């Protein structure tokens, strides 16, 4: 009997590079391959015209993981809702047909659906039941209607809701990123596996040069400034810290402030004398530059506003931050306190108040020795609880049990 399984991961994500979804999927795929799986990633990501060279159609391989984009002809970024819906329906149909072909070719033993698309997950659930293949739903968020433009009037919300509430309980398993999501399925009979954000610690050095006295106190935020990220509170905290004599400098990676979620914050900084020379919007940088900037900082900041979105999710960047050995300042939202002890593994402050963020930054600035100790302890703790290998081995066993159960 063969020792490996054919595992298909299907959903809307970039691969292998991209944002949080790409990081999550590629890390799961790599771990499942190492555990004994033959993994294929099928993406229904809508490729726009200027991305077609980055994400070409057809089959590709990344570190032993096969992947392909089930894309239509690359489109412009500003399609109407009707055209986006039609484009997505076509991609879902192609994904369904591709998975069916893989099943018939005996190249699919189990299916993982990433993301909360009712159309895609419903189609694949029917296919899985028809051919008696386990289907697992990977749930990384549970957002309220206000997350969608138009709220309850937005059809995308109801598709999201139906995937979680209708499809989820009929799967062979749920992969939950948080206890909030796991608890949502507590009353159903569907098995649930908790996997927080994970990271490949074998790719980083566990050595870091301690930070000593410096003319500047450099901190880094990486992200695009989503509503629950607390970037506005962070800017207020920078002003409070600067007013107490700290030579603080904030570098923002990801958001460039020219448009989108960081535009308002850039305007605030341009109009404020305390922030003008202390906050720098750097936009997207190369992977090498990104890691160099993180590892050379005095503190990495990950503020989070409390609320359903934050409690249901788990910050993708947290394990990555901790892996650098740089002290991390974050908020006590969601599952973060379940994995990290405040003042030991990270500087963890209450959520929602700029004053608390400022006090945390001041503590790290005033006591570099304590900051260095927190950085080292955080790095060590992260390797214990967020390393991908342990979690993906558990996932592999979870899939094996699902296969056994569906065959019984």
N, C-alpha and C positions, 0 to 999 in steps of 0.2 A: 504493500500500500504506500502511495506517495506521501511524503512528509510535508509537502507544500499545498497551499490553497490558492485558487485563482480568486482574487479579490478586486472588485471593480468599485472605484470611488467616482460618483457622478454628481455634478452640481455646477453652480455658476461661480467660477473662481479663475484667477490667472494661475499659470503654472509654467515653470517652477518658481519664477520670480514675480514679485508683486506686493500687494498689501497683506493685511492680516490673514485673509482667507488663504492666500497662496502659501504663507508660512505654515499655517495650521495643516493644510492638506499635504504639503510636501514632507513635513516632519512625520505625520502619521504614516504616509506611504513608505518612507524610508524605514521606519521602525517595524512596520508590518512585513516588509521584505526581509529584514534581518531576522524576524521571528519565524519565518518559514512560509511567507506568502509570495505569490507572483502577482504584483500589483499593477493595475492599469488605471490611470486617471482620465476620465472623460469630462471635458469642460463644455458647458453651454454658454460660456461667457460671450457677450456680444462685442465683437471686435470692431472698433471704429477704424476708419481708413488709415490714420497715422500710426496704428498699432500692428498692422498686418505683417510687418517684418519681425516684430518682437514675438508675435503669437501666430505663426503660420499654420495653415490647415495641413492635415495629414498626421501621420504617426511619427512620434519622436521618442527619445529615451533620455532620462536623467537619472544618473547613478543607479542604473538597473531597473528603474521604474518607467514603464511605457506610459505615454500620455498622448492625447490628441484633442484638438478643438473641434467640436461639432458645430462649426460656425457656418453661417450663410456668407454670402459675399460681404466683405467689410462695408460698413455703413457710416454715414456721418453721425456725429455725436448728438445732434439735435433733432432726432426723429420725433414725429408726433406720437401721442399715446397709442393711436390705432396701429401705426406702422411698427412701433416697438412691440406691441402685443402680437401682431402677425409674425414678426421676426422671431419672437420667443417661442411661439407655438410651433414654428417650423423647426427650431433648434431642439425643442422637446421631442418632437416626432422623430427627428434624426437620432437623438440619444436613445429613444425607445427602440428604434430599429437596430441600432448598433449593439445595444445590450442583448437584444434578442438573438442577433447573429452570433455573438460571443457565447451565449448559453448553448445554442445549437452546435457550436464548434467545440463544446466542452472546455471553454476557456473562461467560464464564470461560475464560481461555486457560491459566491455571496456578493451582496450589493450594499454599499454604503452611500446614502444620499446626503450630500452636504448642502445645507441651506434649507430655507423654508419656502419652497415653491410647491403649491398644491398641484398644479398641472403636471409637473415632472414627477413628484413623489407618488401621486395617484396612479399615473401610468405605469411606473416601475413597480408599484405594489401589486397591481393586477398581473403584471408579467411574472413577478416573483412567486405569487401564489399559483399561477398557472403551471410553472415549472418547478414548484416546491424548492425555491431558493430563499434563504434567509435575507431579509432586507432590514437594515439598520438605519435609523434616522439620526444624523449628527446635528445637535441643536446647540448653537452658540449664542443665541440671543432670544429674549422674550420681551418684546417692546410693546408699549401702550399705543393706542390709536394716534396719539399726538405725535408719534415718531414719523407718521406719514403725512404728506401734504394733503390737506383736506380731511384728515382724521377718518372718521367712520364712513365718509362719503367716497373714500379712495378704494377702488376695487383691489389694489395691491395689498391693502391691510387684510381684507377678507380672505385673500389667497394665502397670506401668511398665517392667519388665524386657523384656517381650515387644515393647513399642513400640520400644524401643531396639535390641534384638537381632534381632528378627524383621522388623519393618516397616522399620527404618532402612536395612538393606542392599539393600532392594528399591525404594527411592525413586530419583528422578532426581537427588537432591542432598541434602546435609546442611548446614544452617547451624549452625555450632558456635560457642559463645561462648568457648571456651578451646581451647588446644592439647591439653589432656588429652582432651577429647572428640574433637577432630580425629584424634588418634592412635588412638583406639578403632576408627576406621573405616579406618585405614591399610591393613589387609590386605584390605579389601573393594574392590570395583570402583566403589563409589558416589563421585561427586565431592563434595568437602567445601570449604566456604567459611568462613573464620574471620572472625567479626564480634564483637568484644568489646562491652562496654557502650558505648553511644554517646549523644551529647548534641547538642542544637541550640544551638550557641554564638552564633547570630545573635540569640537572644532575651536575651542577657545583655550587660552592658557590660563591656568589657575594662579598665575603670579601677576602681581600688580605693584608698581612702584607707589609707595605711600606718598601722599601729598603733604608737604611741609608748608612753612610760611610762604605767602605769595602776595604780590601787589594787588591781585584780583581774586575774587571769589567767583569762579566760573561755574554756572549751572546750565544744564541742557534739558530741554523738553523736545520730544520727538512725537509728531502727530500733526493732524490737520485741523485741530481745534474743534472737535465735535462738541455738541452741547453739554454732554455729561463729563467732558474732560476738565472743566474748571479752569480754562485758560484765562478768562477774565479775572477770576479770583487770584490767579497766580500773578498777573500784572499788578494788581493792587498790593499783593504781598511784597513784590519787588520794591515798590515805592516805600512801603513801611520799613523794609530792611535797609534800603539806601538812606532813609532819613535818620537811621541810628548809626550811621558812619560806616556801614559795611560796603566795601568796593565791589558790589555785586554786578555781574554781567550775565544776561540770559541769552542763550543761543537757541533759536527755534528751528528745528529741522522738519522738513515736510511742507508746512505751510509757508508760502512766500508772501502772503499778505496782499498780492496784487488783485486777487479775486477769491470768491468762495468763502469758506468758513473763517479764514484769518484776516479778511479785509477790514472788519471793524476794529480788530485789535491793533492792526498796523496804523490805522488812523488815530487811535487813542495814543499810541506811542509817539507818533509824529507831532502830536499837539501837546504833549506833556514834557516839560523840561527835565523832570527826574528820569523819564524813561527813554528819551531821545538817544542818549549815548550809552544806554545800558541794555537795550533789547535789540537783537539782530535777527531778522527773518532770513534764513539761509536757503529756503526751498529744498528741493531734492538734491542730494549729493551722491557721489559714487559709494558703493558698499565699503570700499577701503577707507574713504574719507569719513564716512558715517561712524565706523568702528573706532577710528582714530580720535574723532571728536568725543565720542562717549567715554573712551578710556582715559582721556586727558582731563576730563572735567573734575571739579571738586564735589559735585553732587548732581545726580540725575533725578529729575522731578516728574512725578506721575500723579498729579492731583485728579481726584474723581469727585463728582457731585453725587450725593446719595439720591436714590430713586430706583424705580423698577428696572430701568435699563442697566444701571450700574450693578444692582444686586443680582441680576440674571446673567450678566456677562462676566468675563474675567480678562483683565488687561493682557493682551498678547505681548506687550513690551516688557512686562515685569520680569519674567525669567531672563530675558535678554539683558536688561539693565543689571540685574543682580550678578550675572555671569562675568561682568567686567571687573567686579571687585570695588567699584565706585559706590560710595554710600548712596542709598536711594531714599527719597522722601516721597511718601504716598499717603493716601487717605484710607481711613478705616471703614471702607465700604465693601459690601458683598463678602466674598470668601477670603479676602486678603488676610484678615486676622487668624483664619484657620490654619494658615501655612507659615506665617511669619509672626514673631514676637516683637512688639513695639519696643524700640530702643535697643534691641539686641541684633535683629536681622535687618531692620530698616527703621528709619525715622517715620513712624506712623502717627498721623494727626487726625483729629476729628474732621469730618467732611463738611464743606460748605462755608467756611469762614476764612477770609484772607488773613486774619490775625493769627490763626493757628498755623497756617502755612508759613507765615513770617517768623513765628517763634521757633518752628522747626528748623528753618534755614539759619536763624541766628545761633541756635544751639550747635549746629554742625560747623558754622564758621568760627565760633569762639573756642571750640575744642577740637582741633584737628586730630589729636590722638584718638579721641572717642570716635570721631568720624571714620578714621581709618579702620578702627576695630569693627565698627558696624559694617563697613564695606567688606572686610574679610569674612565676618560671620555670615553676612547675607549671601555671599558667594558660595560658601560651604553649605549653607542650608538649602539654597536653590538647587544645587547639584543633588541633594538628597530627595527633594520633593517634586521637582519639575523636570527631571531628566527624562527625555523621551523614551529611552529604552525600556524602563520599568513599566511605563504606562502603555506602550504599544504591545508589550508582551502580555499584559492583562487584557488588552483589546483582542489580541489574537486568540487567547483562550476563550474570551467572550463570544467571538465569532464561531469557534469550534463548537461550543455548547449550543449556540443557536442552530447550527447545522444538525447537530445530533437531535435537538428537540423537534425540529421540523420534519425530520425523517422518522421520528418515533410513531 
